[in-house]
Amino acid sequence: MIIKPGKKEDIDSWMSLVEKVKDAFPGLETKEALNEHKNTVLDFMERSSAICAKEQNEIVGILLFSSETNEICFLAVDAEHRRQHIAEKMVSLMLTKMDSHREISVTTYREGVPEGRTARAFYKRIGFTEGKLTEEFGSPIQEFVLKR
């Protein structure tokens, strides 16, 4: 397993994983939305704000982050590769690229929403605490914050 910055040449494998996990993320329901997301990923890659986990040239984990806003924008691991600490390793690499004096935020589904159960447990396990309630893409979400 290799954890590395995502590069343009990774985009097809990256988007294959997005296709697998899209139902767990609001805003990726249509072909147009997926194409827009692909362009967003390429932009993040260009800004060195994309991290992936690769196993035998297949991307099994993806993370997009913003060092400007100190937030995790997208994080997913292939279901067949979960429970191998891949997300934690990607977050660790991301932390080296963030402002260590500012807290880091991420949003996920609110408590009680089945799609968010795993993500909420993960963020709590690595030290994030629950923050404000809000909405994204018409879905009720909650912010999680990592104090530094």
Secondary structure as UniProt FT lines:
FT   STRAND          2..5
FT   HELIX           8..10
FT   HELIX           11..21
FT   HELIX           22..24
FT   TURN            26..27
FT   HELIX           31..46
FT   TURN            47..48
FT   STRAND          50..55
FT   TURN            56..57
FT   STRAND          58..66
FT   TURN            67..70
FT   STRAND          71..77
FT   HELIX           79..81
FT   HELIX           86..95
FT   TURN            96..97
FT   TURN            100..101
FT   STRAND          104..109
FT   TURN            111..112
FT   HELIX           114..116
FT   HELIX           117..125
FT   TURN            126..127
FT   STRAND          129..136
FT   TURN            137..138
FT   STRAND          139..146
//
